[in-house]
């Protein structure tokens, strides 16, 4: 996730804040990721970033 956000020119502090917010309540989350989830997650994060920049 950090790499994807970095490639989108999101500052390091913004990346840390977003990642902390996303992972804050997922201690019981599955360790297995569905194939293709990375692209979906990247699109969702980009949408969130665009919303925050408005």
C-alpha distance matrix in Angstrom:
0.0 3.8 5.4 5.1 6.2 8.5 10.0 10.8 12.8 11.4 13.1 11.9 13.8 12.3 8.7 10.2 12.3 9.9 7.8 11.3 12.7 10.4 11.0 14.5 16.5 14.9 16.9 18.7 15.9 16.3 14.7 15.2 12.8 14.9 14.9 13.6 11.3 8.2 10.4 11.5 8.4 7.5 11.2 11.4 9.0 11.0 14.1 13.5 13.1 16.2 18.0 17.4 18.7 21.9
3.8 0.0 3.8 5.5 5.2 6.0 8.6 9.9 10.8 9.3 10.2 8.6 10.9 10.2 6.4 8.0 10.9 9.5 7.7 11.0 13.0 11.8 12.2 15.2 17.9 16.8 18.5 20.8 18.5 19.2 17.4 18.3 16.3 18.5 18.4 17.1 15.1 11.8 13.5 14.9 11.8 10.2 13.7 13.9 10.8 12.2 15.5 14.5 13.2 16.5 18.5 17.2 18.1 21.6
5.4 3.8 0.0 3.8 5.4 5.0 6.2 8.7 9.9 9.8 11.3 10.3 13.4 12.7 9.3 11.5 14.3 12.8 11.4 14.8 16.7 15.2 15.7 18.9 21.3 20.0 21.6 23.6 21.0 21.1 19.0 19.3 17.0 18.8 18.0 16.4 15.2 11.5 12.7 15.0 12.6 10.3 13.7 14.9 12.1 12.7 16.3 16.2 14.5 17.3 19.8 19.0 19.3 22.7
5.1 5.5 3.8 0.0 3.8 5.4 5.2 6.5 9.1 9.1 11.7 11.7 14.4 12.7 9.7 12.5 14.6 12.2 11.5 15.2 16.2 14.4 15.7 19.0 21.1 19.8 21.9 23.7 20.7 20.9 19.3 19.1 16.2 17.4 16.4 14.2 13.0 9.3 9.7 11.8 9.7 6.8 10.0 11.6 9.2 9.3 13.0 13.4 12.0 14.4 17.1 16.9 17.2 20.3
6.2 5.2 5.4 3.8 0.0 3.8 5.4 5.0 6.7 5.6 8.3 8.8 11.1 9.1 6.5 9.9 11.6 9.5 9.7 13.3 14.1 13.1 14.8 17.6 20.1 19.5 21.8 24.0 21.3 22.1 20.9 21.2 18.5 19.8 19.3 17.0 15.2 11.9 12.2 13.4 10.8 8.0 10.5 11.2 7.9 7.9 11.5 11.2 9.2 11.9 14.5 13.7 13.9 17.3
8.5 6.0 5.0 5.4 3.8 0.0 3.8 5.3 5.1 5.4 7.0 7.4 10.7 9.8 7.5 10.6 13.0 11.9 11.9 15.2 16.7 16.1 17.4 20.0 22.9 22.2 24.2 26.6 24.1 24.8 23.1 23.5 21.0 22.6 21.8 19.7 18.2 14.7 15.0 16.7 14.3 11.4 13.9 15.0 11.7 11.2 14.8 14.5 11.9 14.3 17.2 16.0 15.5 19.1
10.0 8.6 6.2 5.2 5.4 3.8 0.0 3.8 5.4 7.5 10.0 11.0 14.2 13.0 11.0 14.2 16.4 14.8 14.9 18.4 19.5 18.4 19.9 22.9 25.4 24.4 26.6 28.6 25.8 26.0 24.3 24.2 21.3 22.3 20.9 18.5 17.7 14.1 13.6 15.9 14.3 10.8 12.8 14.8 12.2 10.8 14.6 15.2 12.7 14.3 17.7 17.2 16.3 19.6
10.8 9.9 8.7 6.5 5.0 5.3 3.8 0.0 3.8 5.6 9.0 11.1 13.6 11.5 10.3 14.0 15.2 13.4 14.4 17.8 18.3 17.4 19.6 22.3 24.7 24.2 26.7 28.7 25.9 26.5 25.3 25.2 22.1 22.9 21.7 18.9 17.8 14.5 13.5 15.0 13.4 9.8 11.0 12.7 10.1 7.9 11.4 12.2 9.4 10.6 14.1 13.8 12.7 15.8
12.8 10.8 9.9 9.1 6.7 5.1 5.4 3.8 0.0 3.8 6.2 8.9 11.5 10.1 9.7 13.2 14.6 13.6 14.9 18.0 18.7 18.6 20.7 23.0 25.8 25.6 28.0 30.3 27.9 28.8 27.5 27.7 25.0 26.1 25.1 22.5 21.2 17.8 17.2 18.6 16.6 13.2 14.5 15.7 12.6 10.7 13.9 13.9 10.5 11.8 15.0 13.9 12.3 15.7
11.4 9.3 9.8 9.1 5.6 5.4 7.5 5.6 3.8 0.0 3.8 6.5 8.3 6.3 6.3 9.9 10.9 10.1 11.8 14.5 15.2 15.5 17.6 19.6 22.5 22.7 25.1 27.6 25.4 26.7 25.7 26.4 23.8 25.1 24.8 22.3 20.4 17.3 17.1 17.9 15.3 12.5 14.0 14.3 10.7 9.7 12.6 11.6 8.2 10.5 13.1 11.3 10.5 14.2
13.1 10.2 11.3 11.7 8.3 7.0 10.0 9.0 6.2 3.8 0.0 3.8 5.5 5.2 6.2 8.7 10.0 10.6 12.2 14.2 15.4 16.4 18.1 19.6 22.9 23.4 25.4 28.3 26.5 28.1 26.9 28.0 25.8 27.6 27.4 25.3 23.2 20.1 20.3 21.1 18.3 15.8 17.5 17.4 13.7 13.2 15.9 14.3 11.0 13.5 15.5 13.0 12.1 15.9
11.9 8.6 10.3 11.7 8.8 7.4 11.0 11.1 8.9 6.5 3.8 0.0 3.8 5.4 5.0 6.2 8.6 9.9 10.4 12.1 14.2 15.2 16.2 17.6 21.2 21.5 23.0 26.2 24.6 26.2 24.8 26.3 24.5 26.7 26.8 25.1 22.8 19.7 20.7 21.6 18.4 16.3 18.7 18.4 14.6 15.0 17.8 15.9 13.1 16.2 17.9 15.2 15.2 19.0
13.8 10.9 13.4 14.4 11.1 10.7 14.2 13.6 11.5 8.3 5.5 3.8 0.0 3.8 5.4 5.1 6.2 8.6 9.9 10.5 12.3 14.3 15.4 16.0 19.7 20.7 22.2 25.5 24.4 26.4 25.5 27.3 25.7 28.0 28.5 26.8 24.2 21.4 22.5 22.8 19.4 17.8 19.9 18.9 15.1 15.9 18.0 15.5 13.0 16.1 17.1 13.9 14.3 18.0
12.3 10.2 12.7 12.7 9.1 9.8 13.0 11.5 10.1 6.3 5.2 5.4 3.8 0.0 3.8 5.5 5.1 6.1 8.5 9.8 10.6 12.2 14.2 15.1 18.4 19.4 21.5 24.5 23.1 25.1 24.5 26.0 24.0 25.9 26.4 24.5 21.8 19.2 19.9 19.8 16.5 15.0 16.6 15.4 11.7 12.4 14.3 11.7 9.2 12.5 13.4 10.4 11.1 14.7
8.7 6.4 9.3 9.7 6.5 7.5 11.0 10.3 9.7 6.3 6.2 5.0 5.4 3.8 0.0 3.8 5.5 5.2 6.0 8.4 9.8 10.5 12.0 13.7 16.9 17.3 19.3 22.2 20.4 22.1 21.2 22.6 20.6 22.7 23.2 21.4 18.8 16.0 17.2 17.4 14.0 12.5 14.9 14.0 10.2 11.5 14.0 11.8 9.8 13.4 14.7 12.4 13.4 17.0
10.2 8.0 11.5 12.5 9.9 10.6 14.2 14.0 13.2 9.9 8.7 6.2 5.1 5.5 3.8 0.0 3.8 5.5 5.2 6.0 8.5 9.9 10.5 11.5 15.1 15.8 17.2 20.5 19.3 21.4 20.5 22.4 21.1 23.6 24.5 23.3 20.4 17.9 19.6 19.7 16.0 15.3 17.8 16.4 12.9 14.8 17.0 14.3 12.9 16.6 17.3 14.7 16.1 19.6
12.3 10.9 14.3 14.6 11.6 13.0 16.4 15.2 14.6 10.9 10.0 8.6 6.2 5.1 5.5 3.8 0.0 3.8 5.5 5.2 6.2 8.6 10.1 10.3 13.7 15.2 17.1 20.3 19.3 21.8 21.6 23.6 22.1 24.4 25.7 24.2 21.1 19.0 20.5 19.9 16.2 15.8 17.7 15.7 12.4 14.4 15.8 12.6 11.6 15.2 15.2 12.3 14.3 17.5
9.9 9.5 12.8 12.2 9.5 11.9 14.8 13.4 13.6 10.1 10.6 9.9 8.6 6.1 5.2 5.5 3.8 0.0 3.8 5.5 5.1 6.1 8.6 9.8 12.7 13.6 16.2 18.9 17.4 19.7 19.6 21.1 19.3 21.3 22.4 20.8 17.6 15.7 17.0 16.2 12.5 12.3 14.1 11.9 8.7 11.2 12.5 9.4 9.1 12.8 12.9 10.8 13.1 16.2
7.8 7.7 11.4 11.5 9.7 11.9 14.9 14.4 14.9 11.8 12.2 10.4 9.9 8.5 6.0 5.2 5.5 3.8 0.0 3.8 5.4 5.1 6.0 8.1 11.1 11.3 13.4 16.2 14.7 16.7 16.3 18.1 16.6 19.0 20.4 19.3 16.0 14.2 16.2 15.7 11.9 12.1 14.7 12.8 9.9 12.8 14.6 12.0 12.0 15.7 16.1 14.4 16.6 19.7
11.3 11.0 14.8 15.2 13.3 15.2 18.4 17.8 18.0 14.5 14.2 12.1 10.5 9.8 8.4 6.0 5.2 5.5 3.8 0.0 3.8 5.5 5.3 5.6 9.2 10.3 12.0 15.3 14.6 17.2 17.1 19.5 18.7 21.3 23.1 22.3 18.9 17.4 19.7 18.8 15.1 15.7 18.1 15.7 13.0 16.1 17.4 14.3 14.5 18.2 17.9 15.8 18.4 21.3
12.7 13.0 16.7 16.2 14.1 16.7 19.5 18.3 18.7 15.2 15.4 14.2 12.3 10.6 9.8 8.5 6.2 5.1 5.4 3.8 0.0 3.8 5.7 5.3 8.0 9.9 12.4 15.2 14.4 17.4 18.0 20.1 18.9 21.1 23.1 22.0 18.4 17.5 19.3 17.8 14.2 15.3 16.9 14.0 11.8 14.9 15.4 12.1 13.0 16.5 15.6 13.8 16.8 19.3
10.4 11.8 15.2 14.4 13.1 16.1 18.4 17.4 18.6 15.5 16.4 15.2 14.3 12.2 10.5 9.9 8.6 6.1 5.1 5.5 3.8 0.0 3.8 5.7 7.3 7.8 10.9 13.2 11.6 14.2 14.9 16.6 15.2 17.3 19.4 18.4 14.8 14.1 16.1 14.5 10.9 12.6 14.4 11.5 9.9 13.5 14.1 11.4 12.9 16.3 15.8 14.7 17.8 20.2
11.0 12.2 15.7 15.7 14.8 17.4 19.9 19.6 20.7 17.6 18.1 16.2 15.4 14.2 12.0 10.5 10.1 8.6 6.0 5.3 5.7 3.8 0.0 3.8 5.7 5.3 7.6 10.4 9.3 12.1 12.5 14.9 14.3 17.0 19.3 19.1 15.5 14.9 17.6 16.4 12.9 14.7 17.1 14.6 13.0 16.6 17.6 15.1 16.3 19.9 19.5 18.3 21.2 23.8
14.5 15.2 18.9 19.0 17.6 20.0 22.9 22.3 23.0 19.6 19.6 17.6 16.0 15.1 13.7 11.5 10.3 9.8 8.1 5.6 5.3 5.7 3.8 0.0 3.8 5.9 7.5 10.7 10.8 14.2 15.1 17.8 17.6 20.3 22.8 22.7 19.0 18.6 21.1 19.6 16.2 18.0 20.0 17.2 15.5 19.1 19.7 16.7 18.0 21.4 20.5 19.0 22.1 24.5
16.5 17.9 21.3 21.1 20.1 22.9 25.4 24.7 25.8 22.5 22.9 21.2 19.7 18.4 16.9 15.1 13.7 12.7 11.1 9.2 8.0 7.3 5.7 3.8 0.0 3.8 5.9 8.1 8.7 12.3 14.1 16.7 16.8 19.2 22.3 22.4 18.6 19.0 21.6 19.7 16.6 19.1 20.8 17.7 16.8 20.6 20.7 18.0 19.9 23.1 21.9 20.9 24.3 26.3
14.9 16.8 20.0 19.8 19.5 22.2 24.4 24.2 25.6 22.7 23.4 21.5 20.7 19.4 17.3 15.8 15.2 13.6 11.3 10.3 9.9 7.8 5.3 5.9 3.8 0.0 3.8 5.4 5.0 8.6 10.3 13.0 13.4 16.0 19.1 19.6 16.0 16.6 19.5 17.8 14.9 17.7 19.7 17.1 16.5 20.3 20.8 18.6 20.5 23.8 23.0 22.3 25.5 27.7
16.9 18.5 21.6 21.9 21.8 24.2 26.6 26.7 28.0 25.1 25.4 23.0 22.2 21.5 19.3 17.2 17.1 16.2 13.4 12.0 12.4 10.9 7.6 7.5 5.9 3.8 0.0 3.8 5.6 8.7 10.0 13.3 14.6 17.7 20.8 21.9 18.5 19.0 22.2 20.9 18.0 20.7 23.0 20.6 19.8 23.6 24.3 22.1 23.7 27.1 26.5 25.5 28.7 31.0
18.7 20.8 23.6 23.7 24.0 26.6 28.6 28.7 30.3 27.6 28.3 26.2 25.5 24.5 22.2 20.5 20.3 18.9 16.2 15.3 15.2 13.2 10.4 10.7 8.1 5.4 3.8 0.0 3.8 6.6 8.9 11.8 13.6 16.2 19.7 21.2 18.0 19.2 22.4 20.9 18.5 21.6 23.7 21.3 21.2 25.0 25.5 23.6 25.7 28.8 28.2 27.6 30.9 33.0
15.9 18.5 21.0 20.7 21.3 24.1 25.8 25.9 27.9 25.4 26.5 24.6 24.4 23.1 20.4 19.3 19.3 17.4 14.7 14.6 14.4 11.6 9.3 10.8 8.7 5.0 5.6 3.8 0.0 3.8 6.5 8.8 10.0 12.6 16.0 17.4 14.2 15.6 18.7 17.3 15.1 18.3 20.4 18.2 18.4 22.1 22.7 21.2 23.3 26.4 26.0 25.8 28.9 31.0
16.3 19.2 21.1 20.9 22.1 24.8 26.0 26.5 28.8 26.7 28.1 26.2 26.4 25.1 22.1 21.4 21.8 19.7 16.7 17.2 17.4 14.2 12.1 14.2 12.3 8.6 8.7 6.6 3.8 0.0 3.8 5.4 7.5 10.1 13.6 15.6 13.0 14.6 17.9 16.9 15.3 18.5 20.7 19.1 19.5 23.0 23.9 22.9 25.0 27.9 27.9 28.0 30.8 33.0
14.7 17.4 19.0 19.3 20.9 23.1 24.3 25.3 27.5 25.7 26.9 24.8 25.5 24.5 21.2 20.5 21.6 19.6 16.3 17.1 18.0 14.9 12.5 15.1 14.1 10.3 10.0 8.9 6.5 3.8 0.0 3.8 6.5 10.0 12.7 15.0 12.8 13.6 17.3 17.1 15.3 18.0 20.7 19.7 19.6 22.9 24.4 23.6 25.1 28.1 28.6 28.5 31.0 33.5
15.2 18.3 19.3 19.1 21.2 23.5 24.2 25.2 27.7 26.4 28.0 26.3 27.3 26.0 22.6 22.4 23.6 21.1 18.1 19.5 20.1 16.6 14.9 17.8 16.7 13.0 13.3 11.8 8.8 5.4 3.8 0.0 3.8 6.7 9.4 12.1 10.6 12.0 15.4 15.3 14.4 17.1 19.6 19.0 19.6 22.6 24.0 23.7 25.4 28.1 28.8 29.1 31.5 33.9
12.8 16.3 17.0 16.2 18.5 21.0 21.3 22.1 25.0 23.8 25.8 24.5 25.7 24.0 20.6 21.1 22.1 19.3 16.6 18.7 18.9 15.2 14.3 17.6 16.8 13.4 14.6 13.6 10.0 7.5 6.5 3.8 0.0 3.8 6.3 8.5 6.8 8.4 11.7 11.6 11.0 13.6 16.0 15.7 16.5 19.3 20.7 20.8 22.5 24.9 25.8 26.4 28.7 30.9
14.9 18.5 18.8 17.4 19.8 22.6 22.3 22.9 26.1 25.1 27.6 26.7 28.0 25.9 22.7 23.6 24.4 21.3 19.0 21.3 21.1 17.3 17.0 20.3 19.2 16.0 17.7 16.2 12.6 10.1 10.0 6.7 3.8 0.0 3.8 6.2 5.5 8.4 10.7 10.4 11.0 13.7 15.3 15.4 17.0 19.4 20.4 21.1 23.1 25.1 25.9 27.1 29.2 31.1
14.9 18.4 18.0 16.4 19.3 21.8 20.9 21.7 25.1 24.8 27.4 26.8 28.5 26.4 23.2 24.5 25.7 22.4 20.4 23.1 23.1 19.4 19.3 22.8 22.3 19.1 20.8 19.7 16.0 13.6 12.7 9.4 6.3 3.8 0.0 3.8 5.5 7.5 9.1 9.9 11.3 13.2 14.7 15.8 17.3 19.0 20.5 21.7 23.3 25.0 26.3 27.7 29.4 31.3
13.6 17.1 16.4 14.2 17.0 19.7 18.5 18.9 22.5 22.3 25.3 25.1 26.8 24.5 21.4 23.3 24.2 20.8 19.3 22.3 22.0 18.4 19.1 22.7 22.4 19.6 21.9 21.2 17.4 15.6 15.0 12.1 8.5 6.2 3.8 0.0 3.8 5.4 5.7 6.7 8.8 10.2 11.3 12.8 14.6 15.9 17.2 18.9 20.4 21.8 23.3 24.9 26.4 28.2
11.3 15.1 15.2 13.0 15.2 18.2 17.7 17.8 21.2 20.4 23.2 22.8 24.2 21.8 18.8 20.4 21.1 17.6 16.0 18.9 18.4 14.8 15.5 19.0 18.6 16.0 18.5 18.0 14.2 13.0 12.8 10.6 6.8 5.5 5.5 3.8 0.0 3.8 5.5 5.1 5.9 8.4 9.8 10.4 12.0 14.0 15.2 16.2 18.0 19.8 20.9 22.3 24.1 26.0
8.2 11.8 11.5 9.3 11.9 14.7 14.1 14.5 17.8 17.3 20.1 19.7 21.4 19.2 16.0 17.9 19.0 15.7 14.2 17.4 17.5 14.1 14.9 18.6 19.0 16.6 19.0 19.2 15.6 14.6 13.6 12.0 8.4 8.4 7.5 5.4 3.8 0.0 3.8 5.4 5.0 6.0 8.6 9.8 10.3 12.0 14.1 15.1 16.1 18.1 19.8 20.7 22.2 24.5
10.4 13.5 12.7 9.7 12.2 15.0 13.6 13.5 17.2 17.1 20.3 20.7 22.5 19.9 17.2 19.6 20.5 17.0 16.2 19.7 19.3 16.1 17.6 21.1 21.6 19.5 22.2 22.4 18.7 17.9 17.3 15.4 11.7 10.7 9.1 5.7 5.5 3.8 0.0 3.8 5.4 5.1 6.2 8.6 9.9 10.5 12.3 14.2 15.2 16.4 18.4 19.9 21.0 23.0
11.5 14.9 15.0 11.8 13.4 16.7 15.9 15.0 18.6 17.9 21.1 21.6 22.8 19.8 17.4 19.7 19.9 16.2 15.7 18.8 17.8 14.5 16.4 19.6 19.7 17.8 20.9 20.9 17.3 16.9 17.1 15.3 11.6 10.4 9.9 6.7 5.1 5.4 3.8 0.0 3.8 5.5 5.2 6.2 8.7 9.9 10.7 12.4 14.3 15.4 16.7 18.5 20.1 21.7
8.4 11.8 12.6 9.7 10.8 14.3 14.3 13.4 16.6 15.3 18.3 18.4 19.4 16.5 14.0 16.0 16.2 12.5 11.9 15.1 14.2 10.9 12.9 16.2 16.6 14.9 18.0 18.5 15.1 15.3 15.3 14.4 11.0 11.0 11.3 8.8 5.9 5.0 5.4 3.8 0.0 3.8 5.4 5.0 6.1 8.5 9.8 10.4 12.1 14.1 15.2 16.4 18.3 20.3
7.5 10.2 10.3 6.8 8.0 11.4 10.8 9.8 13.2 12.5 15.8 16.3 17.8 15.0 12.5 15.3 15.8 12.3 12.1 15.7 15.3 12.6 14.7 18.0 19.1 17.7 20.7 21.6 18.3 18.5 18.0 17.1 13.6 13.7 13.2 10.2 8.4 6.0 5.1 5.5 3.8 0.0 3.8 5.4 5.1 6.1 8.5 9.8 10.4 12.2 14.1 15.2 16.4 18.6
11.2 13.7 13.7 10.0 10.5 13.9 12.8 11.0 14.5 14.0 17.5 18.7 19.9 16.6 14.9 17.8 17.7 14.1 14.7 18.1 16.9 14.4 17.1 20.0 20.8 19.7 23.0 23.7 20.4 20.7 20.7 19.6 16.0 15.3 14.7 11.3 9.8 8.6 6.2 5.2 5.4 3.8 0.0 3.8 5.5 5.1 6.2 8.6 9.8 10.5 12.3 14.3 15.4 17.0
11.4 13.9 14.9 11.6 11.2 15.0 14.8 12.7 15.7 14.3 17.4 18.4 18.9 15.4 14.0 16.4 15.7 11.9 12.8 15.7 14.0 11.5 14.6 17.2 17.7 17.1 20.6 21.3 18.2 19.1 19.7 19.0 15.7 15.4 15.8 12.8 10.4 9.8 8.6 6.2 5.0 5.4 3.8 0.0 3.8 5.4 5.1 6.2 8.7 9.9 10.6 12.4 14.4 15.8
9.0 10.8 12.1 9.2 7.9 11.7 12.2 10.1 12.6 10.7 13.7 14.6 15.1 11.7 10.2 12.9 12.4 8.7 9.9 13.0 11.8 9.9 13.0 15.5 16.8 16.5 19.8 21.2 18.4 19.5 19.6 19.6 16.5 17.0 17.3 14.6 12.0 10.3 9.9 8.7 6.1 5.1 5.5 3.8 0.0 3.8 5.3 5.0 6.1 8.6 9.8 10.4 12.3 14.5
11.0 12.2 12.7 9.3 7.9 11.2 10.8 7.9 10.7 9.7 13.2 15.0 15.9 12.4 11.5 14.8 14.4 11.2 12.8 16.1 14.9 13.5 16.6 19.1 20.6 20.3 23.6 25.0 22.1 23.0 22.9 22.6 19.3 19.4 19.0 15.9 14.0 12.0 10.5 9.9 8.5 6.1 5.1 5.4 3.8 0.0 3.8 5.4 5.0 6.1 8.6 9.8 10.5 12.6
14.1 15.5 16.3 13.0 11.5 14.8 14.6 11.4 13.9 12.6 15.9 17.8 18.0 14.3 14.0 17.0 15.8 12.5 14.6 17.4 15.4 14.1 17.6 19.7 20.7 20.8 24.3 25.5 22.7 23.9 24.4 24.0 20.7 20.4 20.5 17.2 15.2 14.1 12.3 10.7 9.8 8.5 6.2 5.1 5.3 3.8 0.0 3.8 5.4 5.1 6.2 8.7 10.0 11.1
13.5 14.5 16.2 13.4 11.2 14.5 15.2 12.2 13.9 11.6 14.3 15.9 15.5 11.7 11.8 14.3 12.6 9.4 12.0 14.3 12.1 11.4 15.1 16.7 18.0 18.6 22.1 23.6 21.2 22.9 23.6 23.7 20.8 21.1 21.7 18.9 16.2 15.1 14.2 12.4 10.4 9.8 8.6 6.2 5.0 5.4 3.8 0.0 3.8 5.4 5.1 6.2 8.7 10.2
13.1 13.2 14.5 12.0 9.2 11.9 12.7 9.4 10.5 8.2 11.0 13.1 13.0 9.2 9.8 12.9 11.6 9.1 12.0 14.5 13.0 12.9 16.3 18.0 19.9 20.5 23.7 25.7 23.3 25.0 25.1 25.4 22.5 23.1 23.3 20.4 18.0 16.1 15.2 14.3 12.1 10.4 9.8 8.7 6.1 5.0 5.4 3.8 0.0 3.8 5.4 5.1 6.2 8.9
16.2 16.5 17.3 14.4 11.9 14.3 14.3 10.6 11.8 10.5 13.5 16.2 16.1 12.5 13.4 16.6 15.2 12.8 15.7 18.2 16.5 16.3 19.9 21.4 23.1 23.8 27.1 28.8 26.4 27.9 28.1 28.1 24.9 25.1 25.0 21.8 19.8 18.1 16.4 15.4 14.1 12.2 10.5 9.9 8.6 6.1 5.1 5.4 3.8 0.0 3.8 5.5 5.2 6.6
18.0 18.5 19.8 17.1 14.5 17.2 17.7 14.1 15.0 13.1 15.5 17.9 17.1 13.4 14.7 17.3 15.2 12.9 16.1 17.9 15.6 15.8 19.5 20.5 21.9 23.0 26.5 28.2 26.0 27.9 28.6 28.8 25.8 25.9 26.3 23.3 20.9 19.8 18.4 16.7 15.2 14.1 12.3 10.6 9.8 8.6 6.2 5.1 5.4 3.8 0.0 3.8 5.5 5.5
17.4 17.2 19.0 16.9 13.7 16.0 17.2 13.8 13.9 11.3 13.0 15.2 13.9 10.4 12.4 14.7 12.3 10.8 14.4 15.8 13.8 14.7 18.3 19.0 20.9 22.3 25.5 27.6 25.8 28.0 28.5 29.1 26.4 27.1 27.7 24.9 22.3 20.7 19.9 18.5 16.4 15.2 14.3 12.4 10.4 9.8 8.7 6.2 5.1 5.5 3.8 0.0 3.8 5.5
18.7 18.1 19.3 17.2 13.9 15.5 16.3 12.7 12.3 10.5 12.1 15.2 14.3 11.1 13.4 16.1 14.3 13.1 16.6 18.4 16.8 17.8 21.2 22.1 24.3 25.5 28.7 30.9 28.9 30.8 31.0 31.5 28.7 29.2 29.4 26.4 24.1 22.2 21.0 20.1 18.3 16.4 15.4 14.4 12.3 10.5 10.0 8.7 6.2 5.2 5.5 3.8 0.0 3.8
21.9 21.6 22.7 20.3 17.3 19.1 19.6 15.8 15.7 14.2 15.9 19.0 18.0 14.7 17.0 19.6 17.5 16.2 19.7 21.3 19.3 20.2 23.8 24.5 26.3 27.7 31.0 33.0 31.0 33.0 33.5 33.9 30.9 31.1 31.3 28.2 26.0 24.5 23.0 21.7 20.3 18.6 17.0 15.8 14.5 12.6 11.1 10.2 8.9 6.6 5.5 5.5 3.8 0.0
